Amino acid sequence: MKWGPLRRPPPTCPGTVPSLLVTADDRASFEALQATFQGEVGLAVAPIGTGRPVEELGTLRGGVAWSTIKVPLALAVAARAPTPRDEELIDASLTVSDNDASLALWERLGPPEVAAAAVQDVLAAAGDSSTSVEAKVLRPGFTPFGQTQWSLEAQVQLMAALPGLPHAVEIRARLRRVVPEQRWGLGVLGDDVELKGGWGPDPDGRHLVRQMGITGPLAVALAAIPADGSFESGTDLLDRLAQWLGESQGP
């Protein structure tokens, strides 16, 4: 499928999203919270379907995509008349983050360079011209696409555009059905939050834990590298970031 112009949903109603998503008071509050963290964190946010710039907080601005790249991968396969088996693989890839399922989806798209181009076409349709989807195995034991370098800003671009992309309805439904044990971070804001997390170690064993999603009228991306390098500490940091976001953007 050739990805055409983005079909954006109607803008949110006036008053639903503040004219300035992140105020000076928000930034001061975030800095105070960040000072209590043991580790590096980042948060990016934008309203859905408005085309407004992404706003960022924290010092961490991106890194290895890990399993978050399974969202555009699933969209790329969904655009190619998926078989019932493909649908099962998409479901497993998104709801339980099954790596074997995502690798099968990748192979469904063709040789590595062709598969990478298909996933990159999805990102381009969302307005991301900076991310280069990795086609080569950079680290044995890890998927090539999972090692893509992906910024929080670009992740938010995809999630803000998602409602207007082809096959978004079925993909978003799966993001609402992510298994409970993976609904840390944005999942603390409600059962209806759409999310996909990703996590993994760098060559020294320190984990990057990241997540992107949609909560209410907002597209969000979060990331953390905890000082102790553990997955558990990373998810705890994302929980606290999401709680802060809920409080700062609440009524």
DRENDREN-202960 format. One line per 5 residues: number of its first residue (from 1); their letters; for each residue x, y, z of C-alpha. Coordinates in steps of 0.2 Angstrom, whole numbers. Layout:
// DRENDREN-202960
NUM) a) X,Y,Z | ...
END
This chain:
// DRENDREN-202960
1) mkwgp) 0,0,0 | 6,17,-4 | 4,29,11 | -4,45,5 | -8,61,14
6) lrrpp) -12,60,33 | -31,60,36 | -31,70,52 | -46,69,63 | -55,85,68
11) ptcpg) -47,97,80 | -51,95,98 | -65,106,105 | -60,123,111 | -55,122,129
16) tvpsl) -51,103,129 | -33,106,128 | -24,121,135 | -17,134,123 | 0,130,131
21) lvtad) 1,112,135 | 17,114,146 | 17,131,156 | 31,139,165 | 23,132,181
26) drasf) 23,115,174 | 41,116,169 | 46,121,187 | 35,107,194 | 43,94,183
31) ealqa) 61,100,187 | 57,98,206 | 50,81,203 | 65,76,192 | 77,82,206
36) tfqge) 70,67,216 | 74,54,203 | 89,43,203 | 92,42,184 | 88,51,168
41) vglav) 71,54,161 | 61,62,147 | 44,66,142 | 36,73,126 | 18,78,123
46) apigt) 7,85,109 | -12,86,106 | -20,74,95 | -24,80,77 | -19,98,78
51) grpve) -2,99,71 | 5,109,85 | 23,107,90 | 29,93,102 | 34,100,119
56) elgtl) 48,91,129 | 53,90,147 | 68,81,155 | 85,78,148 | 82,61,139
61) rggva) 76,64,122 | 77,47,113 | 87,31,111 | 84,13,105 | 66,10,100
66) wstik) 65,-8,108 | 47,-14,107 | 39,3,103 | 43,1,85 | 30,-13,84
71) vplal) 17,-1,82 | 22,6,65 | 28,-12,60 | 10,-18,64 | 3,-3,54
76) avaar) 14,-8,39 | 8,-26,39 | -10,-20,41 | -9,-10,25 | -5,-26,15
81) aptpr) -21,-36,16 | -16,-46,31 | -21,-64,33 | -29,-71,48 | -12,-77,54
86) deeli) -5,-60,51 | -19,-53,62 | -14,-66,76 | 4,-60,75 | -1,-42,76
91) daslt) -12,-45,91 | 2,-55,100 | 15,-42,95 | 5,-27,102 | -4,-34,117
96) vsdnd) 9,-45,124 | 25,-38,115 | 29,-55,108 | 46,-54,99 | 44,-70,89
101) aslal) 27,-63,82 | 35,-46,78 | 49,-54,69 | 37,-64,59 | 28,-48,54
106) werlg) 45,-41,49 | 48,-55,37 | 31,-54,30 | 36,-37,23 | 50,-44,13
111) ppeva) 69,-43,14 | 76,-32,28 | 79,-17,17 | 61,-18,10 | 54,-21,27
116) aaavq) 63,-6,34 | 57,5,20 | 39,-1,23 | 40,4,42 | 48,20,37
121) dvlaa) 34,24,25 | 22,23,40 | 33,35,50 | 34,47,35 | 15,47,33
126) agdss) 14,53,51 | 26,67,47 | 43,60,53 | 56,62,41 | 71,60,53
131) tsvea) 70,42,59 | 79,29,50 | 72,11,53 | 87,-1,56 | 88,-15,44
136) kvlrp) 103,-24,50 | 106,-34,65 | 117,-23,76 | 117,-34,92 | 116,-53,91
141) gftpf) 100,-59,100 | 90,-43,96 | 79,-38,81 | 86,-26,69 | 70,-15,69
146) gqtqw) 70,-14,88 | 87,-6,88 | 81,9,78 | 86,25,86 | 69,34,89
151) sleaq) 67,51,97 | 53,55,109 | 47,69,98 | 46,57,83 | 36,45,94
156) vqlma) 24,58,99 | 22,63,80 | 16,45,76 | 4,44,91 | -3,61,87
161) alpgl) -6,56,69 | -12,38,73 | -31,42,73 | -29,48,55 | -19,34,48
166) phave) -26,19,39 | -30,4,50 | -29,15,65 | -45,8,73 | -39,-10,75
171) irarl) -22,-5,80 | -28,7,93 | -40,-6,100 | -25,-18,103 | -16,-4,112
176) rrvvp) -30,-3,124 | -29,-22,127 | -10,-22,132 | -9,-35,146 | -10,-28,164
181) eqrwg) 8,-33,168 | 14,-21,154 | 2,-7,158 | 15,3,169 | 18,21,165
186) lgvlg) 3,29,156 | -7,14,161 | -9,22,179 | -20,35,171 | -34,23,166
191) ddvel) -39,7,158 | -44,15,142 | -27,23,139 | -18,17,123 | 0,12,125
196) kggwg) 15,2,120 | 30,0,130 | 48,-5,125 | 63,-10,136 | 80,-17,135
201) pdpdg) 98,-16,141 | 112,-7,133 | 129,-17,130 | 133,-13,149 | 117,-20,155
206) rhlvr) 108,-3,159 | 90,-3,154 | 81,10,144 | 62,9,148 | 51,19,136
211) qmgit) 33,20,131 | 22,30,120 | 3,31,119 | -13,41,119 | -22,47,134
216) gplav) -38,58,132 | -33,72,119 | -15,70,121 | -1,60,112 | 13,56,125
221) alaai) 31,48,125 | 40,44,141 | 58,37,144 | 69,33,158 | 86,26,161
226) padgs) 87,23,180 | 103,25,190 | 103,6,195 | 100,1,177 | 85,-11,181
231) fesgt) 69,-13,172 | 59,-12,188 | 66,5,193 | 63,11,175 | 45,7,176
236) dlldr) 43,15,193 | 50,31,185 | 38,30,171 | 24,28,183 | 29,44,192
241) laqwl) 31,53,176 | 13,48,171 | 6,52,187 | 14,70,186 | 7,72,168
246) gesqg) -11,67,174 | -10,80,188 | -3,94,178 | -15,91,163 | -30,87,174
251) p) -45,98,177
END
